[in-house]
Each structure stands twice: as structure tokens, then as C-alpha cells.
């Protein structure tokens, strides 16, 4: 893990992004205090997760659990659950 100041990052941002892309995590400081962390993003687009979930069998009460959760979360403006 590398630590850089905001000034250092600003001077050569493209290089800093290259470092992150190649697996390095960079802690960015401002005024001697940590302000952000730049890290590599995980590879993939969720296809493996979607495939994993599709292969699982759901508990018979799962739909009831989802419905109960939806009922407990309402829109404060009109008291209804919105799927959008």
C-alpha cells in the first residue's frame, strides 16, 4: 500500500490510476490526514454471482421473508412500497 498526498496524485493522476489498475492500493492524504483510498476494482461484471444464485435452491419461506421485508419498508411520502 502506498500513501500519496492529494498534490502528488493531482500531478500525475493517470499514473496513479495505472498503479491501481495493476493491483496497488493508494491511500490519499490531505493535510496529513487520510482522505481517500484508491484501490483496484474487482474483475468481472457479476456474471459469476448471477450464475451462483441461479444454481441455488431457495428456502420455501424466502418469498414470505421478502414480502415481510417489503412491508416493513415504506415510502414515507405515501406509505407504499415502490419497485422502481
C-alpha positions as CSV (number, residue, x, y, z in Angstrom):
1,X,0.0,0.0,0.0
2,X,1.3,3.4,-1.0
3,X,0.5,6.7,0.6
4,X,0.4,9.9,-1.5
5,X,-0.7,13.4,-0.9
6,X,-3.6,15.0,-2.9
7,X,-1.0,17.2,-4.6
8,X,1.1,14.2,-5.7
9,X,-2.0,12.4,-7.0
10,X,-3.1,15.5,-8.9
11,X,0.2,16.0,-10.6
12,X,0.2,12.5,-12.2
13,X,-3.3,11.1,-11.9
14,X,-3.0,8.9,-15.0
15,X,0.0,7.1,-13.5
16,X,-1.8,6.7,-10.1
17,X,-4.8,5.1,-11.9
18,X,-2.4,2.8,-13.8
19,X,-0.9,1.7,-10.4
20,X,-4.4,0.9,-9.1
21,X,-5.3,-0.9,-12.3
22,X,-2.3,-3.1,-11.7
23,X,-3.3,-4.1,-8.2
24,X,-1.8,-1.4,-6.0
25,X,-3.9,0.3,-3.3
26,X,-3.1,4.0,-2.7
27,X,-4.1,5.9,0.4
28,X,-4.6,9.6,-0.4
29,X,-3.9,12.2,2.3
30,X,-4.8,15.8,2.7
31,X,-3.2,17.9,5.4
32,X,-1.6,14.8,6.9
33,X,-4.9,13.0,7.3
34,X,-6.3,10.1,5.3
35,X,-9.0,11.4,3.0
36,X,-9.5,8.6,0.4
37,X,-8.3,5.2,-0.7
38,X,-7.9,4.3,-4.4
39,X,-7.9,0.5,-4.9
40,X,-8.2,-1.8,-7.9
41,X,-11.7,-2.8,-8.8
42,X,-12.6,-6.4,-8.8
43,X,-12.7,-8.1,-12.2
44,X,-15.9,-9.3,-13.6
45,X,-19.4,-8.0,-14.3
46,X,-21.4,-10.0,-11.9
47,X,-22.0,-13.0,-14.2
48,X,-20.4,-15.4,-11.7
49,X,-22.6,-14.1,-8.9
50,X,-25.7,-14.4,-11.1
51,X,-24.7,-17.9,-12.1
52,X,-24.1,-18.9,-8.5
53,X,-27.5,-17.5,-7.4
54,X,-29.3,-19.3,-10.2
55,X,-27.8,-22.6,-9.1
56,X,-29.1,-22.2,-5.5
57,X,-32.3,-23.6,-4.3
58,X,-34.3,-21.1,-2.2
59,X,-35.8,-21.8,1.2
60,X,-39.6,-22.3,0.8
61,X,-40.2,-19.3,3.1
62,X,-38.0,-17.0,1.1
63,X,-40.8,-15.3,-0.8
64,X,-42.6,-14.7,2.5
65,X,-39.5,-13.2,4.0
66,X,-39.1,-10.9,1.1
67,X,-42.8,-9.8,1.3
68,X,-42.4,-9.2,5.1
69,X,-39.3,-7.1,4.4
70,X,-41.1,-5.0,1.8
71,X,-44.0,-4.4,4.1
72,X,-41.6,-3.1,6.8
73,X,-40.0,-0.6,4.3
74,X,-42.4,2.0,3.1
75,X,-42.2,5.3,1.2
76,X,-42.7,7.9,3.9
77,X,-44.5,10.1,1.4
78,X,-47.4,7.8,0.7
79,X,-46.8,4.7,2.8
80,X,-46.4,2.3,-0.2
81,X,-43.6,0.1,-1.4
82,X,-42.2,1.0,-4.9
83,X,-40.3,-1.5,-7.0
84,X,-38.9,1.2,-9.3
